Amino acid sequence: VQLQASGGGLVQAGGSLRLSCANSGSTFSKVGWFRQAPGKEREFVAAMSWRGDRLKYADAVKGRFRISRDNINLAVYLQMNSLKPEDTAVYFCAANQRGLVSDKTSDYQFWGQGTQVTVSS
């Protein structure tokens, strides 16, 4: 299983970005996005069941970010709107082939390499 995150970049506060997570053709029970700012631990951002019937968001991003999946190419997306400087971090996509939607890094077996998101004020 290979996950590859892309779509990061530099954006002004209030702007939008869409992150993509491509995979090598695998299906999973759950997929998620996490982020890690310099000097901080990796933290949960959003997750969804593979079927899309369960969603979970961190309080810090509720109402601004949306996780989704493409049924054809199996990619997972994170639409990020109204970005804030505190959203600056490396964003990672993650997946597991077992278990329910979770906000814990330990519940995800497969990880992408990360994509940098920088929000300027």
ABEGO torsion letter per residue (X at the ends): XBBBBBGBEBBBBGBBBBBBBBBAGBBBABBBBBBBBBGBBBBBABBBBAAGABBBBBAAABGABBBBBBAAAGBBBBBBBGBBAAABBBBBBBBBABEBBBABAAABABBBAEBBBBBBX
